[in-house]
Amino acid sequence: MLNRFQFTRLRPKARPQAPAPTRTPSRSQDQAPARVICVASGKGGTGKSIMASNLAITRARMGERVLLVDFDAGLANAHLLLGLAPDYDLGHVMEGRVSARDALVEGPLGMKLLSGGVGRDALVNPTRRELDRLFKALRPMEEMFDLIIIDHGAGLGYSTVAHLAATSTLILVTNHEVTALSDGYALYKRAMMVNRGMRVGLVVNRAPDERLAMAGRDRFCTAAQRFLGCQPEFIGWVPVDPEVGQSVQRRVPVTLGAPNSAAAKAIGKIAEWTPIDHARTTSAFYDKARKSLR
C-alpha cells in the first residue's frame, strides 16, 4: 500500500514497522460479535492448553473463523503446541507497541493465535489499569471472528476472574486425581460467585480409564451440588494417550497429527458441546470484562 511519502521526491529514512496484519477478513456489520468461551483449570498439568489448542483446531475445521488467545500469564505455550513462532504477544499489545490485530499469527487450518507473554512480569501481576487497557485493545477482535477461545493460566489470577465475570461459557479442565479435583472445585466455586449464570462444562482429562474418569466426575459434582447448590455439566473425558505426548514433541496438535487417536476423537466430541454455539453475552464480551474491573 502506498504511503504519503511516496508522493514526494525526497523520502525520509524508513522507520522499522510492525509486520502487516495477517489476512483476517473483517466481519460484516450485520453479523453478531464473536462467541467467546473460556478454558481454565484449577491447577497446572491438567492438559488445559492442549485442550484449548485442539478445540481451536477442531472448530476451525468445522468452518469457523477461530481466534485462540493464550492468556496464561507469563507461561504461555500455545504457540509451541501449534508449531508457531510469533513476533509479538499479549505483552506487546498491553504496552501499546502493536495492535491486537498486528500481533496475530496464522495457525493450522486458518485459525489465528494471539500468543501470551513468556516470562513477562506485567502479565503475571497486571494492574487494573493495565488490564483495562489490554481488554480495550482486544475488543476489536470480537468483530473479526466467529469464535474466540481464551486459554487461561491455572488458578485464580486477576485476569482469569475478570474473564469469568464476563463470560457466558466456561470449559473447566481437570484430572481424576484428588488434588486436581480440589483445585478445580475452588475455581468452579469462584466462578459461581462472580457469575452464577454462566454455563460450565466439566472435562476429565488424561484419565487412565472410564471408571476413574466417572469417579472423578462424581466426586466433583457431588461436592459442588452439596456445598454450592449447583454443578457443572459433564461434557466428556479424554483418555491417557501416547499420541498426545508425541504431538507435543512434534509441535503438531493431536487432532491434526493423529486424528484417529482416542484422545483426538474424545476432544472432537467435546468440541461439539452445544453451549459453544450459543456463547454470547448481552453486550460485547470485553466491554463486560472491563466493567468487572471497576
C-alpha positions in Angstrom: 0.0 0.0 0.0 1.3 3.5 -0.9 2.1 5.8 2.0 2.1 9.6 1.8 5.9 9.8 1.5 5.8 8.0 -1.9 4.2 11.1 -3.5 7.3 13.2 -2.7 10.8 13.1 -4.4 12.7 13.1 -1.1 11.8 10.3 1.1 12.8 10.2 4.8 14.7 7.4 6.2 12.4 4.4 6.7 11.5 3.5 10.2 11.0 0.0 11.4 7.4 -1.0 11.3 5.4 -3.8 12.7 4.6 -6.6 10.2 1.5 -6.3 8.1 -1.5 -7.9 9.9 -2.4 -11.4 9.0 -5.2 -11.8 6.5 -8.3 -11.9 8.6 -11.4 -10.7 6.8 -13.5 -8.2 8.6 -17.0 -9.3 9.6 -19.9 -7.5 8.0 -21.8 -5.2 10.3 -24.9 -7.3 10.2 -23.1 -10.2 11.8 -23.1 -10.7 15.6 -19.9 -10.3 17.6 -17.8 -13.4 18.1 -18.8 -16.0 20.6 -16.3 -16.2 23.5 -15.5 -19.2 25.7 -13.0 -19.5 28.5 -10.9 -22.7 29.1 -9.5 -22.9 32.6 -8.2 -25.3 35.3 -7.6 -25.1 39.0 -4.0 -26.4 38.8 -1.3 -26.8 36.3 -0.6 -30.0 34.5 -4.1 -30.9 33.6 -3.5 -30.6 29.9 -5.7 -27.4 29.6 -3.6 -25.7 26.9 -3.6 -28.9 24.9 -7.3 -29.0 25.2 -7.7 -25.3 24.2 -5.4 -25.5 21.2 -7.1 -28.7 19.9 -10.5 -27.2 20.4 -9.5 -24.3 18.3 -8.2 -26.6 15.5 -11.4 -28.7 15.6 -13.7 -25.7 15.4 -11.6 -24.2 12.6 -12.1 -27.5 10.7 -15.8 -27.0 11.1 -15.6 -23.9 9.0 -15.4 -21.2 11.7 -13.1 -18.2 12.0 -11.4 -19.0 15.3 -9.0 -17.0 17.4 -7.1 -18.6 20.3 -5.9 -16.1 22.9 -3.2 -17.5 25.2 -3.8 -15.7 28.5 -1.6 -18.0 30.5 0.2 -15.2 32.4 3.9 -15.2 31.6 4.0 -19.0 31.0 2.4 -19.2 27.6 2.9 -22.3 25.5 0.1 -22.4 22.9 2.5 -21.2 20.2 4.7 -24.2 20.9 1.8 -26.7 20.8 0.8 -25.2 17.4 4.3 -25.1 16.0 4.3 -21.3 15.6 6.8 -18.6 16.4 5.0 -15.2 16.9 6.9 -12.0 16.8 4.5 -10.3 19.2 2.4 -11.3 22.1 -0.1 -10.0 24.7 2.6 -8.1 26.5 3.4 -6.0 23.4 -0.4 -5.4 22.9 -0.7 -4.3 26.6 2.3 -2.0 26.2 0.7 -0.4 23.1 3.6 -1.4 20.9 1.3 -3.1 18.4 -2.4 -3.6 17.9 -4.0 -6.9 18.7 -4.6 -7.4 15.0 -0.9 -6.9 14.2 0.1 -9.4 16.9 -2.0 -12.2 15.4 -0.2 -15.2 13.7 -1.9 -17.7 11.5 -2.0 -21.3 12.6 -3.3 -24.6 11.2 -6.5 -24.6 9.1 -6.6 -20.8 9.1 -7.1 -20.4 12.8 -5.3 -17.4 14.4 -3.3 -17.2 17.6 -2.7 -14.3 19.9 0.3 -15.5 21.9 0.7 -14.9 25.6 3.9 -13.4 27.0 6.6 -15.7 28.2 8.2 -14.6 31.5 6.5 -11.1 31.5 6.0 -9.8 35.0 3.4 -7.3 33.8 1.2 -10.1 32.6 1.7 -12.2 35.8 0.6 -9.3 38.1 -1.2 -6.7 35.9 -2.7 -3.7 37.5 -6.4 -2.8 36.9 -5.3 0.0 34.6 -3.1 -2.4 32.6 -5.8 -5.0 32.2 -8.3 -2.3 31.2 -6.0 -1.1 28.5 -5.5 -4.7 27.3 -9.2 -5.5 27.3 -9.9 -2.4 25.3 -7.2 -3.4 22.8 -8.8 -6.8 22.5 -12.3 -5.6 22.0 -12.0 -5.2 18.1 -11.2 -8.9 17.9 -14.8 -9.7 18.5 -15.8 -8.2 15.2 -13.3 -10.3 13.2 -14.0 -13.9 14.3 -16.8 -16.3 14.8 -15.3 -17.9 17.9 -12.7 -16.7 20.4 -11.2 -19.3 22.8 -9.4 -17.9 25.8 -6.8 -20.2 27.3 -6.3 -19.1 30.9 -3.4 -19.8 33.3 -4.1 -22.3 36.1 -5.6 -20.9 39.3 -7.5 -17.7 40.1 -5.4 -14.8 38.8 -6.9 -11.3 38.5 -7.3 -11.6 34.7 -9.0 -15.0 35.0 -11.6 -13.8 37.5 -12.3 -10.7 35.3 -12.9 -13.0 32.3 -15.1 -15.4 34.3 -17.2 -12.4 35.4 -17.9 -11.6 31.7 -18.2 -15.0 30.0 -21.3 -17.0 29.3 -19.4 -20.3 28.8 -16.5 -22.0 30.6 -14.8 -25.3 29.9 -13.2 -26.5 33.2 -10.4 -29.0 32.6 -9.4 -31.3 35.5 -7.9 -34.7 36.1 -9.2 -37.6 38.2 -6.6 -37.0 40.9 -7.8 -35.6 44.2 -5.5 -32.5 44.0 -6.7 -31.6 40.5 -10.4 -32.1 41.6 -9.9 -30.0 44.7 -8.3 -27.1 42.8 -10.9 -27.4 40.0 -13.6 -27.2 42.6 -12.1 -24.0 44.0 -12.1 -22.4 40.6 -15.7 -23.5 40.0 -16.7 -22.0 43.3 -15.1 -18.7 42.5 -16.7 -18.7 39.0 -20.2 -19.2 40.6 -19.5 -16.4 43.0 -18.7 -13.9 40.2 -21.1 -15.2 37.5 -23.8 -17.6 38.6 -25.4 -17.6 35.2 -22.6 -19.0 33.1 -22.7 -22.4 31.5 -19.8 -24.6 32.8 -18.7 -27.8 31.1 -16.5 -30.2 33.0 -13.8 -32.2 31.3 -11.9 -35.0 33.0 -8.6 -35.2 31.0 -5.8 -37.8 31.0 -7.9 -40.4 32.7 -6.5 -44.0 32.7 -9.9 -45.4 32.0 -13.6 -44.6 32.0 -14.2 -45.9 35.5 -11.7 -43.4 37.0 -13.0 -40.6 34.9 -16.5 -41.2 36.0 -15.4 -41.5 39.6 -13.6 -38.1 39.3 -16.7 -36.6 37.8 -19.0 -37.9 40.5 -16.7 -36.7 43.3 -16.6 -33.2 41.8 -20.3 -32.9 41.0 -21.4 -34.3 44.3 -19.3 -31.8 46.3 -20.5 -28.9 44.1 -24.1 -29.8 44.5 -23.8 -30.3 48.2 -21.9 -27.1 49.0 -22.9 -24.7 46.2 -26.3 -26.0 45.2 -25.3 -26.4 41.6 -22.9 -28.5 39.5 -21.2 -28.2 36.1 -22.4 -30.2 33.1 -20.1 -33.1 32.4 -19.2 -32.9 28.7 -16.6 -35.7 28.3 -13.4 -37.3 29.3 -10.1 -37.8 27.5 -8.1 -40.9 28.0 -4.3 -41.1 28.5 -3.0 -41.4 25.0 0.7 -41.6 24.0 -0.2 -39.8 20.8 -0.7 -36.6 22.8 2.8 -36.6 24.2 4.2 -37.3 20.7 2.1 -34.5 19.3 3.6 -32.1 21.8 7.1 -33.2 20.8 6.3 -32.8 17.1 4.5 -29.5 17.7 1.6 -30.7 15.7 -1.8 -30.8 17.5 -3.0 -34.4 18.1 -6.3 -33.6 16.2 -4.2 -33.0 13.1 -1.3 -35.4 13.5 -3.3 -38.3 14.8 -7.0 -37.6 14.1 -8.0 -41.2 14.7 -6.4 -41.5 18.1 -8.5 -42.0 21.2 -7.6 -38.5 22.5 -8.4 -36.7 19.2 -11.8 -38.4 19.0 -12.7 -37.5 22.5 -11.7 -33.9 22.0 -13.8 -33.9 18.8 -16.9 -34.8 20.8 -16.2 -32.1 23.4 -15.9 -29.5 20.7 -19.5 -30.3 19.7 -20.8 -29.2 23.1 -23.9 -27.1 22.2 -23.2 -24.1 24.5 -20.2 -23.3 22.4 -22.6 -22.5 19.6 -24.5 -20.1 21.8 -21.7 -18.5 23.8 -22.8 -14.9 23.5 -23.4 -12.3 26.2 -25.9 -9.5 26.2 -23.1 -7.0 25.4 -19.6 -7.3 23.9 -17.5 -9.7 26.0 -14.6 -7.3 26.6 -16.9 -4.4 27.4 -18.3 -6.6 30.2 -14.8 -7.7 31.2 -13.7 -4.0 31.6 -16.7 -3.3 33.7 -15.9 -6.2 36.0 -12.6 -4.4 36.8 -14.3 -1.4 38.4 
